[in-house]
Amino acid sequence: MHHYFVTACSIIALAATGAAAAPAAQAPKPTEGYDWALRIDEQERGRPAILAYEVPETDDQPLNFSCEEGGGRIFAGLIAGSDDLREITLASGDQTLRVKGRLEPSEIDDMPSFTSQEIAGNAPFITAFAANGWLRMTLAGEIYDMAGTRAGAKAIAAFVAHCNRPYSPAG
């Protein structure tokens, strides 16, 4: 499965656009220019999907999730920004998930990419994320709010449904 990553500049830009983070249960306001977008590869076996928080039509993508249709497994990915990133914390509403991961050389630049360990498609955090349409990521002590528009919230719910529905190959 292909993972799409960008530079750490997007995380820095995202942090610069927000004020102090809201309490865990309070929904953040969308960050101007960013939204959640869903892409499904209809041509590849397993119909892999990417859900990315991004500025449309740019490489500015601070976080993405990937899965295969019906696999019930989700992976988070981002540019690490340092060689010592080993885990991130994700929260939505009152659900929090600490997820460890591995660093890999980046295909884009000298910054390593972080790919999380498997996240169950029905994990309480994933269910809350799909219901709330936003998340809060803690990365190396910094907090980043990632809220989208109404269309972004629909993309999140569609991604989670795609990852969890039974796979039925066409033909």
GROMACS elastic network, one bead per residue, 0.5 to 0.9 nm:
[ bonds ]
;  ai    aj funct       b0    kb
    1    48     6  0.67595   500
    1    49     6  0.88909   500
    1    66     6  0.82163   500
    1    67     6  0.82073   500
    1    68     6  0.82191   500
    2    48     6  0.83879   500
    2    50     6  0.87146   500
    2    66     6  0.84458   500
    3    50     6  0.77090   500
    3    64     6  0.81584   500
    3    65     6  0.84793   500
    3    66     6  0.71767   500
    3    77     6  0.72378   500
    3    78     6  0.89950   500
    3   115     6  0.87184   500
    4    50     6  0.80392   500
    4    52     6  0.84426   500
    4    61     6  0.83223   500
    4    64     6  0.73845   500
    4    77     6  0.78693   500
    4    78     6  0.81546   500
    5    59     6  0.79995   500
    5    60     6  0.86827   500
    5    61     6  0.66599   500
    5    62     6  0.76986   500
    5    63     6  0.77276   500
    5    64     6  0.77010   500
    5    77     6  0.71524   500
    5    78     6  0.56887   500
    5    79     6  0.60315   500
    5   106     6  0.81192   500
    5   107     6  0.84829   500
    5   108     6  0.77869   500
    5   113     6  0.71930   500
    6     9     6  0.81105   500
    6    10     6  0.73504   500
    6    59     6  0.58308   500
    6    60     6  0.61624   500
    6    61     6  0.57044   500
    6    62     6  0.69229   500
    6    63     6  0.87617   500
    6    78     6  0.72585   500
    6    79     6  0.61269   500
    6   108     6  0.71756   500
    6   109     6  0.87396   500
    6   113     6  0.87696   500
    7    10     6  0.62478   500
    7    11     6  0.80048   500
    7    59     6  0.80534   500
    7    60     6  0.74429   500
    7    61     6  0.78911   500
    7    62     6  0.78028   500
    7    78     6  0.84448   500
    7    79     6  0.58639   500
    7    80     6  0.85793   500
    7    81     6  0.77748   500
    7   108     6  0.78448   500
    7   109     6  0.76424   500
    7   111     6  0.72034   500
    8    11     6  0.53038   500
    8    12     6  0.64990   500
    8    13     6  0.87265   500
    8    60     6  0.88871   500
    8    61     6  0.88282   500
    8    62     6  0.70916   500
    8    78     6  0.82197   500
    8    79     6  0.57063   500
    8    80     6  0.69934   500
    8    81     6  0.54313   500
    8   111     6  0.78035   500
    9    13     6  0.60329   500
    9    14     6  0.84518   500
    9    60     6  0.78213   500
    9    62     6  0.82882   500
    9    81     6  0.87538   500
   10    13     6  0.50080   500
   10    14     6  0.59971   500
   10    15     6  0.85494   500
   10    54     6  0.85707   500
   10    59     6  0.84035   500
   10    60     6  0.51277   500
   10    61     6  0.60849   500
   10    62     6  0.53351   500
   11    15     6  0.61238   500
   11    16     6  0.85411   500
   11    60     6  0.84372   500
   11    61     6  0.78924   500
   11    62     6  0.51079   500
   11    63     6  0.83968   500
   11    79     6  0.87925   500
   11   144     6  0.78104   500
   12    15     6  0.51607   500
   12    16     6  0.61893   500
   12    17     6  0.88161   500
   12    62     6  0.87943   500
   13    16     6  0.50591   500
   13    17     6  0.63805   500
   14    17     6  0.53314   500
   14    18     6  0.69181   500
   14    31     6  0.74625   500
   14    34     6  0.86577   500
   14    62     6  0.77736   500
   14   144     6  0.69970   500
   14   145     6  0.81251   500
   14   146     6  0.85273   500
   15    18     6  0.56888   500
   15    19     6  0.80587   500
   15   142     6  0.81837   500
   15   143     6  0.75358   500
   15   144     6  0.58675   500
   15   145     6  0.80342   500
   16    19     6  0.76740   500
   17    31     6  0.68145   500
   17    32     6  0.79058   500
   18    21     6  0.74780   500
   18    29     6  0.89326   500
   18    31     6  0.70978   500
   18   144     6  0.80030   500
   18   145     6  0.76541   500
   19    22     6  0.87708   500
   20   143     6  0.86619   500
   21    24     6  0.85206   500
   21    28     6  0.77080   500
   21   136     6  0.85237   500
   21   143     6  0.67308   500
   21   144     6  0.74630   500
   21   145     6  0.69935   500
   22    25     6  0.80823   500
   22    26     6  0.60692   500
   22    27     6  0.73390   500
   22    28     6  0.62858   500
   22   145     6  0.84343   500
   23    26     6  0.54485   500
   23    27     6  0.82365   500
   23    28     6  0.88094   500
   24    27     6  0.78788   500
   24    91     6  0.70715   500
   24    92     6  0.70750   500
   24    93     6  0.60248   500
   24    94     6  0.63822   500
   24    95     6  0.85281   500
   24    96     6  0.87829   500
   24   136     6  0.78432   500
   25    91     6  0.87603   500
   25    92     6  0.70360   500
   25    94     6  0.52748   500
   25    95     6  0.84727   500
   26    92     6  0.87538   500
   26    93     6  0.66566   500
   26    94     6  0.89454   500
   27    92     6  0.80567   500
   27    93     6  0.71838   500
   27   132     6  0.78225   500
   27   133     6  0.88542   500
   27   134     6  0.71281   500
   27   135     6  0.82807   500
   27   145     6  0.89311   500
   27   147     6  0.77913   500
   28    31     6  0.86589   500
   28   134     6  0.75554   500
   28   135     6  0.83564   500
   28   136     6  0.83730   500
   28   145     6  0.63879   500
   28   146     6  0.75776   500
   28   147     6  0.61952   500
   29   145     6  0.81845   500
   29   146     6  0.83984   500
   29   147     6  0.61468   500
   29   148     6  0.79362   500
   30    33     6  0.84663   500
   30    34     6  0.73236   500
   30    35     6  0.76751   500
   30   134     6  0.85830   500
   30   145     6  0.81324   500
   30   146     6  0.68592   500
   30   148     6  0.50223   500
   30   149     6  0.66072   500
   31    34     6  0.56791   500
   31    35     6  0.78546   500
   31   145     6  0.79310   500
   31   146     6  0.70872   500
   31   147     6  0.66645   500
   31   148     6  0.72850   500
   32    35     6  0.83955   500
   32    55     6  0.89587   500
   32   148     6  0.89696   500
   33    54     6  0.80522   500
   33    55     6  0.55967   500
   33    56     6  0.77540   500
   34    53     6  0.65502   500
   34    54     6  0.51350   500
   34    56     6  0.72499   500
   34    60     6  0.87918   500
   34    61     6  0.87124   500
   34   146     6  0.81324   500
   34   147     6  0.81034   500
   34   148     6  0.67108   500
   34   149     6  0.86086   500
   35    52     6  0.80652   500
   35    53     6  0.55220   500
   35    54     6  0.56493   500
   35    55     6  0.65247   500
   35    56     6  0.75982   500
   35   146     6  0.80189   500
   35   147     6  0.70688   500
   35   149     6  0.62701   500
   35   151     6  0.81711   500
   35   152     6  0.55351   500
   35   153     6  0.87092   500
   36    51     6  0.66332   500
   36    52     6  0.54896   500
   36    54     6  0.63583   500
   36    55     6  0.87055   500
   36    64     6  0.89489   500
   36   133     6  0.88439   500
   36   134     6  0.89201   500
   36   146     6  0.84554   500
   36   147     6  0.78928   500
   36   148     6  0.57896   500
   36   149     6  0.78262   500
   36   151     6  0.78453   500
   36   153     6  0.71179   500
   36   154     6  0.87587   500
   36   155     6  0.64354   500
   36   156     6  0.69052   500
   37    50     6  0.80622   500
   37    51     6  0.56069   500
   37    52     6  0.53615   500
   37    53     6  0.64780   500
   37    54     6  0.72178   500
   37    56     6  0.81252   500
   37   151     6  0.84097   500
   37   152     6  0.61622   500
   37   155     6  0.59639   500
   37   156     6  0.78394   500
   38    49     6  0.70499   500
   38    50     6  0.57878   500
   38    52     6  0.66034   500
   38   152     6  0.84201   500
   38   155     6  0.55567   500
   38   156     6  0.74648   500
   38   158     6  0.79901   500
   38   159     6  0.66867   500
   39    48     6  0.84739   500
   39    49     6  0.55622   500
   39    50     6  0.52661   500
   39    51     6  0.65313   500
   39    52     6  0.84177   500
   39   159     6  0.87324   500
   40    43     6  0.88790   500
   40    47     6  0.62612   500
   40    48     6  0.58628   500
   40    50     6  0.65273   500
   40    51     6  0.87871   500
   40   159     6  0.88096   500
   41    44     6  0.58053   500
   41    45     6  0.85597   500
   41    46     6  0.86765   500
   41    47     6  0.52699   500
   41    48     6  0.55686   500
   41    49     6  0.62585   500
   41    50     6  0.86232   500
   42    45     6  0.79223   500
   42    46     6  0.85149   500
   42    47     6  0.53311   500
   42    48     6  0.77810   500
   42    49     6  0.89656   500
   43    46     6  0.89447   500
   43    47     6  0.69723   500
   44    47     6  0.54680   500
   44    48     6  0.69746   500
   45    48     6  0.75673   500
   45    68     6  0.87177   500
   45   169     6  0.77800   500
   46    68     6  0.53759   500
   46    69     6  0.56189   500
   46    70     6  0.80497   500
   46    71     6  0.83016   500
   46   167     6  0.71775   500
   46   168     6  0.86578   500
   46   169     6  0.74921   500
   47    67     6  0.86299   500
   47    68     6  0.57520   500
   47    69     6  0.55299   500
   47   167     6  0.86196   500
   47   169     6  0.87453   500
   48    66     6  0.71695   500
   48    67     6  0.56364   500
   48    69     6  0.60954   500
   48   163     6  0.85970   500
   49    65     6  0.81897   500
   49    66     6  0.55784   500
   49    67     6  0.54817   500
   49    68     6  0.60497   500
   49    69     6  0.72938   500
   49   159     6  0.72012   500
   49   162     6  0.78923   500
   49   163     6  0.79089   500
   50    64     6  0.66967   500
   50    65     6  0.56822   500
   50    67     6  0.68675   500
   50    68     6  0.89836   500
   50   159     6  0.78132   500
   51    63     6  0.86353   500
   51    64     6  0.54960   500
   51    65     6  0.50858   500
   51    66     6  0.63498   500
   51    67     6  0.88490   500
   51   155     6  0.74952   500
   51   156     6  0.70026   500
   51   159     6  0.65557   500
   52    61     6  0.65960   500
   52    62     6  0.80250   500
   52    63     6  0.60135   500
   52    65     6  0.63527   500
   52    66     6  0.86128   500
   53    60     6  0.85173   500
   53    61     6  0.56906   500
   53    62     6  0.64201   500
   53    63     6  0.56300   500
   53    64     6  0.61461   500
   53    65     6  0.89230   500
   53   146     6  0.71170   500
   53   147     6  0.85755   500
   53   148     6  0.80862   500
   53   152     6  0.86882   500
   54    57     6  0.85586   500
   54    58     6  0.76848   500
   54    59     6  0.76709   500
   54    60     6  0.55731   500
   54    62     6  0.67557   500
   54    63     6  0.77343   500
   54    64     6  0.85534   500
   55    58     6  0.58193   500
   55    59     6  0.74566   500
   55    60     6  0.55831   500
   55    61     6  0.67365   500
   56    59     6  0.81958   500
   56    60     6  0.80486   500
   56    61     6  0.89901   500
   57    60     6  0.85628   500
   58    61     6  0.80047   500
   61    64     6  0.72701   500
   61    78     6  0.79612   500
   62    77     6  0.86671   500
   62    78     6  0.60748   500
   62    79     6  0.73464   500
   63    76     6  0.71430   500
   63    77     6  0.59155   500
   63    78     6  0.50340   500
   63    79     6  0.80767   500
   63   146     6  0.89178   500
   64    75     6  0.82810   500
   64    76     6  0.57074   500
   64    77     6  0.52625   500
   64    78     6  0.65405   500
   65    74     6  0.65062   500
   65    75     6  0.54087   500
   65    77     6  0.61286   500
   65    78     6  0.89856   500
   65   159     6  0.89337   500
   66    73     6  0.85160   500
   66    74     6  0.56464   500
   66    75     6  0.52715   500
   66    76     6  0.65624   500
   66    77     6  0.78939   500
   66   159     6  0.87893   500
   66   163     6  0.85991   500
   67    70     6  0.84005   500
   67    71     6  0.68727   500
   67    72     6  0.77778   500
   67    73     6  0.60705   500
   67    75     6  0.65516   500
   67   121     6  0.89011   500
   67   159     6  0.84809   500
   67   160     6  0.89258   500
   67   162     6  0.83497   500
   67   163     6  0.57891   500
   68    71     6  0.53403   500
   68    72     6  0.79122   500
   68    73     6  0.75392   500
   68    74     6  0.80393   500
   68   162     6  0.77767   500
   68   163     6  0.58712   500
   68   164     6  0.87957   500
   68   167     6  0.86211   500
   69    72     6  0.78350   500
   69   161     6  0.86019   500
   69   162     6  0.52227   500
   69   164     6  0.67863   500
   69   165     6  0.66712   500
   69   166     6  0.72224   500
   69   167     6  0.56147   500
   69   168     6  0.86810   500
   70    73     6  0.82384   500
   70   161     6  0.83060   500
   70   162     6  0.63063   500
   70   168     6  0.84428   500
   71    74     6  0.81043   500
   71   121     6  0.79885   500
   71   162     6  0.87609   500
   71   163     6  0.57496   500
   71   164     6  0.62195   500
   71   165     6  0.78702   500
   71   166     6  0.76893   500
   71   167     6  0.75212   500
   72   119     6  0.83959   500
   72   120     6  0.59453   500
   72   122     6  0.71450   500
   72   160     6  0.87774   500
   72   162     6  0.88951   500
   72   163     6  0.54061   500
   72   165     6  0.78167   500
   72   166     6  0.88376   500
   73   118     6  0.58968   500
   73   119     6  0.56748   500
   73   120     6  0.50149   500
   73   121     6  0.51501   500
   73   122     6  0.86246   500
   73   163     6  0.68569   500
   73   164     6  0.78680   500
   74   116     6  0.87526   500
   74   117     6  0.85169   500
   74   118     6  0.57891   500
   74   120     6  0.62950   500
   74   121     6  0.59400   500
   74   160     6  0.86735   500
   74   163     6  0.72398   500
   75   115     6  0.66542   500
   75   116     6  0.54629   500
   75   117     6  0.63929   500
   75   118     6  0.54352   500
   75   119     6  0.60416   500
   75   120     6  0.89343   500
   76    99     6  0.88123   500
   76   101     6  0.86806   500
   76   114     6  0.80013   500
   76   115     6  0.57657   500
   76   116     6  0.51290   500
   76   117     6  0.78798   500
   76   118     6  0.82911   500
   76   119     6  0.81482   500
   77    80     6  0.87742   500
   77   101     6  0.88995   500
   77   113     6  0.71277   500
   77   114     6  0.54595   500
   77   116     6  0.63211   500
   78    81     6  0.88415   500
   78   112     6  0.88574   500
   78   113     6  0.57110   500
   78   114     6  0.53251   500
   78   115     6  0.68661   500
   79    82     6  0.85453   500
   79   103     6  0.89997   500
   79   106     6  0.77577   500
   79   111     6  0.64908   500
   79   112     6  0.60284   500
   79   114     6  0.58906   500
   79   115     6  0.88505   500
   80    83     6  0.71479   500
   80    84     6  0.82461   500
   80    85     6  0.61568   500
   80    86     6  0.89455   500
   80   103     6  0.74760   500
   80   111     6  0.66633   500
   80   112     6  0.55912   500
   80   113     6  0.51495   500
   80   114     6  0.53724   500
   80   139     6  0.89162   500
   81    84     6  0.88122   500
   81    85     6  0.79379   500
   81   111     6  0.58225   500
   81   112     6  0.68547   500
   81   113     6  0.79819   500
   82    85     6  0.61814   500
   82   111     6  0.70122   500
   82   112     6  0.70907   500
   83    86     6  0.87346   500
   83   103     6  0.75459   500
   83   111     6  0.81023   500
   83   112     6  0.68162   500
   84   103     6  0.84572   500
   85    88     6  0.79651   500
   85   100     6  0.89666   500
   85   101     6  0.82334   500
   85   102     6  0.81744   500
   85   103     6  0.74861   500
   85   114     6  0.74727   500
   85   139     6  0.81171   500
   85   140     6  0.71823   500
   86    99     6  0.85703   500
   86   100     6  0.56465   500
   86   101     6  0.55405   500
   86   102     6  0.63743   500
   86   103     6  0.75272   500
   86   114     6  0.78809   500
   86   116     6  0.87085   500
   87    98     6  0.68500   500
   87    99     6  0.54236   500
   87   101     6  0.57097   500
   87   102     6  0.83315   500
   87   114     6  0.86081   500
   87   116     6  0.75453   500
   87   139     6  0.76665   500
   87   140     6  0.84269   500
   88    97     6  0.83613   500
   88    98     6  0.58674   500
   88    99     6  0.56038   500
   88   100     6  0.65888   500
   88   101     6  0.81248   500
   88   116     6  0.82691   500
   88   137     6  0.69439   500
   88   138     6  0.59007   500
   88   139     6  0.53073   500
   88   140     6  0.75997   500
   89    96     6  0.70269   500
   89    97     6  0.56419   500
   89    99     6  0.62434   500
   89   100     6  0.87654   500
   89   136     6  0.80747   500
   89   137     6  0.56025   500
   89   139     6  0.68120   500
   90    95     6  0.83551   500
   90    96     6  0.56867   500
   90    97     6  0.51722   500
   90    98     6  0.63404   500
   90    99     6  0.78558   500
   90   125     6  0.77250   500
   90   135     6  0.65891   500
   90   136     6  0.56756   500
   90   138     6  0.64739   500
   90   139     6  0.89880   500
   91    94     6  0.71741   500
   91    95     6  0.55408   500
   91    97     6  0.62117   500
   91    98     6  0.86610   500
   91   125     6  0.66900   500
   91   128     6  0.85790   500
   91   129     6  0.79037   500
   91   134     6  0.87278   500
   91   135     6  0.55087   500
   91   136     6  0.50654   500
   91   137     6  0.64845   500
   91   138     6  0.84296   500
   92    95     6  0.54709   500
   92    96     6  0.66096   500
   92   125     6  0.65097   500
   92   126     6  0.84088   500
   92   128     6  0.58591   500
   92   129     6  0.54159   500
   92   132     6  0.68915   500
   92   133     6  0.83374   500
   92   134     6  0.63420   500
   92   136     6  0.62692   500
   93    96     6  0.81173   500
   93   125     6  0.85250   500
   93   128     6  0.65232   500
   93   129     6  0.77587   500
   93   132     6  0.70202   500
   93   134     6  0.85331   500
   93   135     6  0.79259   500
   94   125     6  0.84419   500
   94   128     6  0.79839   500
   95   124     6  0.63825   500
   95   126     6  0.86175   500
   95   127     6  0.89049   500
   95   128     6  0.65712   500
   95   129     6  0.84869   500
   96   124     6  0.82196   500
   96   125     6  0.59170   500
   97   123     6  0.88379   500
   97   124     6  0.84627   500
   97   125     6  0.61595   500
   97   126     6  0.89649   500
   99   116     6  0.62886   500
   99   117     6  0.65968   500
   99   118     6  0.84166   500
   99   119     6  0.78171   500
  100   115     6  0.84985   500
  100   116     6  0.56766   500
  100   117     6  0.58493   500
  101   114     6  0.63333   500
  101   115     6  0.53276   500
  101   117     6  0.50151   500
  101   118     6  0.87001   500
  102   113     6  0.81537   500
  102   114     6  0.56174   500
  102   115     6  0.55480   500
  102   116     6  0.64183   500
  102   117     6  0.75834   500
  103   106     6  0.88797   500
  103   112     6  0.59429   500
  103   113     6  0.54688   500
  103   115     6  0.65744   500
  103   116     6  0.89014   500
  104   112     6  0.54301   500
  104   113     6  0.52780   500
  104   114     6  0.65326   500
  104   115     6  0.78495   500
  105   108     6  0.88758   500
  105   109     6  0.84686   500
  105   110     6  0.73292   500
  105   111     6  0.71111   500
  105   113     6  0.62301   500
  106   109     6  0.57794   500
  106   110     6  0.62995   500
  106   111     6  0.58783   500
  106   113     6  0.54030   500
  107   110     6  0.82507   500
  107   111     6  0.89174   500
  107   112     6  0.86334   500
  107   113     6  0.85914   500
  108   111     6  0.78975   500
  109   112     6  0.79898   500
  116   119     6  0.78570   500
  118   121     6  0.89740   500
  119   122     6  0.84467   500
  119   123     6  0.70130   500
  119   126     6  0.82686   500
  120   123     6  0.50996   500
  120   124     6  0.89029   500
  120   126     6  0.78886   500
  121   124     6  0.89147   500
  121   126     6  0.64388   500
  121   127     6  0.80110   500
  121   160     6  0.68272   500
  121   161     6  0.87393   500
  121   163     6  0.64906   500
  121   164     6  0.59501   500
  122   125     6  0.81740   500
  122   126     6  0.62083   500
  122   127     6  0.61465   500
  122   160     6  0.84301   500
  122   164     6  0.74821   500
  123   126     6  0.52461   500
  123   127     6  0.63027   500
  123   128     6  0.86927   500
  124   127     6  0.51082   500
  124   128     6  0.61404   500
  124   129     6  0.85314   500
  125   128     6  0.50799   500
  125   129     6  0.59936   500
  125   130     6  0.85996   500
  126   130     6  0.61689   500
  126   131     6  0.85803   500
  126   160     6  0.74359   500
  127   130     6  0.52527   500
  127   131     6  0.62447   500
  127   132     6  0.86040   500
  127   157     6  0.88625   500
  127   160     6  0.79836   500
  128   131     6  0.50237   500
  128   132     6  0.58294   500
  128   133     6  0.81561   500
  128   134     6  0.88049   500
  128   135     6  0.89404   500
  129   132     6  0.52077   500
  129   133     6  0.55964   500
  129   134     6  0.59007   500
  129   135     6  0.62656   500
  129   153     6  0.89098   500
  129   156     6  0.75153   500
  129   157     6  0.81482   500
  129   160     6  0.89606   500
  130   133     6  0.55657   500
  130   134     6  0.79019   500
  130   153     6  0.72815   500
  130   154     6  0.82998   500
  130   155     6  0.88672   500
  130   156     6  0.55257   500
  130   158     6  0.82796   500
  130   159     6  0.83953   500
  130   160     6  0.66012   500
  130   161     6  0.88306   500
  131   134     6  0.85867   500
  131   153     6  0.81484   500
  131   156     6  0.85649   500
  131   157     6  0.70287   500
  132   135     6  0.80282   500
  132   153     6  0.74376   500
  133   146     6  0.89459   500
  133   147     6  0.66246   500
  133   148     6  0.68775   500
  133   149     6  0.83578   500
  133   150     6  0.80109   500
  133   152     6  0.71299   500
  133   154     6  0.75494   500
  133   155     6  0.86331   500
  133   156     6  0.63703   500
  133   157     6  0.75887   500
  134   145     6  0.76988   500
  134   146     6  0.56626   500
  134   148     6  0.65474   500
  134   152     6  0.87865   500
  134   153     6  0.72418   500
  134   156     6  0.84808   500
  135   144     6  0.84636   500
  135   145     6  0.61859   500
  135   146     6  0.53357   500
  135   147     6  0.64326   500
  136   143     6  0.67807   500
  136   144     6  0.56309   500
  136   146     6  0.60001   500
  136   147     6  0.82938   500
  137   142     6  0.81236   500
  137   143     6  0.57015   500
  137   144     6  0.51360   500
  137   145     6  0.64543   500
  137   146     6  0.76710   500
  138   141     6  0.60131   500
  138   142     6  0.54510   500
  138   144     6  0.63381   500
  138   145     6  0.88921   500
  139   142     6  0.52665   500
  139   143     6  0.64864   500
  139   144     6  0.78664   500
  140   143     6  0.85117   500
  147   152     6  0.80806   500
  147   153     6  0.82006   500
  148   151     6  0.75209   500
  148   153     6  0.62647   500
  149   153     6  0.63128   500
  149   154     6  0.87012   500
  150   153     6  0.50834   500
  150   154     6  0.63738   500
  150   155     6  0.87403   500
  151   154     6  0.50703   500
  151   155     6  0.62881   500
  151   156     6  0.88214   500
  152   156     6  0.63505   500
  152   157     6  0.88022   500
  153   156     6  0.51330   500
  153   157     6  0.64067   500
  153   158     6  0.86585   500
  154   157     6  0.51620   500
  154   158     6  0.60749   500
  154   159     6  0.85262   500
  155   158     6  0.50626   500
  155   159     6  0.60378   500
  155   160     6  0.86807   500
  156   159     6  0.51181   500
  156   160     6  0.63186   500
  156   161     6  0.86551   500
  157   160     6  0.52807   500
  157   161     6  0.61991   500
  157   162     6  0.85783   500
  158   161     6  0.50932   500
  158   162     6  0.60298   500
  158   163     6  0.86392   500
  159   162     6  0.50176   500
  159   163     6  0.62096   500
  159   164     6  0.86887   500
  160   163     6  0.51549   500
  160   164     6  0.62735   500
  160   165     6  0.85967   500
  161   164     6  0.52234   500
  161   165     6  0.58349   500
  162   165     6  0.55282   500
  162   166     6  0.84648   500
  162   167     6  0.87297   500
  163   166     6  0.84508   500
  163   167     6  0.88896   500
  164   167     6  0.85616   500
